[in-house]
Amino acid sequence: MEYKSVLVYSNIKVYDDVYVLSLKIDDEVKAGQFYMLKAWEDEPILARPISVHNVEDGVVSFAYQVKGRGTKILSNLKSQDKIWVLGPIGNGLDTHKFKGKIALISGGIGIAPMLHIAKGLNGEIDLYAGFNKNPYLLDEFKKYCSNIYVASKGVEGYYKGYVTEIFNPYEYNVVICCGPEMMMKRVVEMCKIYATPVYVLMENKMACGVGACLGCTCSTKEGKKGCV
């Protein structure tokens, strides 16, 4: 697998430091997969791993938050600019095998991969989304989710607490989670109580993006495993 050059379709600021970058890529992408993105020649050295937010009509979209030098460069991209991509990569999810009532749980920018996941599911889908401040990207889920529950500690009108406090795993056949590691750990602990199957989308800093350098490994009950 090699990097390829593609063109920017659009790059829209949706909230504060959150953007949706759309690229002209005609790929088949599994839910939960990501790409390595690079819009620079030399510095920074490493590309940035960004999860797929949506796939539609030959355009792949990525929702991301500006957190450092690389994502700041991405935020300045304009339509028809050139960018180098590697992907789609990562294990992804076989969404067709999930049945019944399904909960999607996200924290902050962890909501990014959930739209593409929701579009591939067959069942009754509830979205639980936690934010520190104003929510974002929620309107896109209304077509695919039966219910949307939001927790925000900084905005009136939403549950003021952690999103895990308004979620009951007993009500669901399967749970899919993405967000801060502590939040996902809590979701897994809750699901264990009722033996509810739970899938977590892990993220980490990456160098190669394909699991060869083992820089993205995380601890599991079966030892160290790569995020790809």
Secondary structure, 3 states (H helix, E strand, C coil): CCCEEEEEEEEEEEECCEEEEEEECCCCCCCCCEEEEECCCCCCCCCEEEEEEEEECCEEEEEEECCCHHHHHHHCCCCCCEEEEEEEECCCCCHHHCCCEEEEEEEHHHHCCHHHHHHCCCCEEEEEEEECCCCCCHHHHCCCCCEEEEEECCCCCCECCCHHHHCCHHHCCEEEEECCHHHHHHHHHHHHHHCCCEEECCCCCCCCCCCCCCCCCEEECCEEECCC
